[in-house]
Amino acid sequence: MNDSAEAAKRPPLLRRIALNPLIWAAACILAALPGYLTEGGFFPFLMTIIAGALCGIWFVNLTVRMPHPTGAIVHLLVAVALAPALYASIEFLPPLFAPGAPRAIYAGLLLALPPAAGWVWITLLSRVINLLPGKTRAQPRVPLAWENDGDAVILRFRAIPMRMRELTVWMIATIVVTGALVTTALIMFSAVVERLGPRMLILALGALFAFPAYLIVTALLRRRSVEASVRVSRDRMWITAGEATHALRLSEIERLRWGTTSDYARLEVTAPGVDLALLVGIAKQADGLASELPPLPARTLRLAETEGLARSSSRRGLVTLSRA
């Protein structure tokens, strides 16, 4: 009985496949292969760049699922190793492939490495900052906390009204543009690249491309931040985002997703007439506050379960309450 209940909570197989970045990366590579052999122009180039970006996203997601701080350390080690790997793949490996189709395919696949490395480097910045001890910061980050509000509890924070799929589009677009710029720079300034060496190369690429891209995209997204709050009483939930407030009975909620940690901290709720998603992890909070949601109160979880919502927990601190 429990096994069947657990199986019902798992996403369908097709949905898990559709959400796997490696599956889509492989599809992009297969779509680009004919172009490698015929010099097919921009389409195979674009497909390869996207494939590399998706591989980078898959790796970063993998490190996020690792225990802290192991994931950040693995992220850092791979990021450092990518610079000499990128250099070696351009300078030393091509002669190992026979002229013709093998070398053409390798040259095409090589274009996937810069965008993959670009995303690994872009996301490394926030991971490294999170590893720093609190005493090195101007002000330690205080976790967001629930407050008593009469017979209810309330949580106030800042969030970006955006779904994860839209954030993924931003990620891919950033990687494609950054990867294209990195690839162009490596080709145009190959003589300079040869003199830099692996360590200087990773610093140069990070300073000139990855770091500015991270700052620009983060600033653009944070400009969309709004004041938000969640208030929960015995049988109701009020969610405010900007000027809009949604008042829901717990019995009306069809699905509630609550992510607590990292850049994936978020709130998603689906109910009749309501389909709301708030990203908290990348929003800028008030001074000194961490961009992470606290866990849902145990009382709220119990009340939700009495209203027919089944609870399931998954990686990245994500709790899902949904109806069968």
Disulfide bonds with the S-S distance in Angstrom:
none
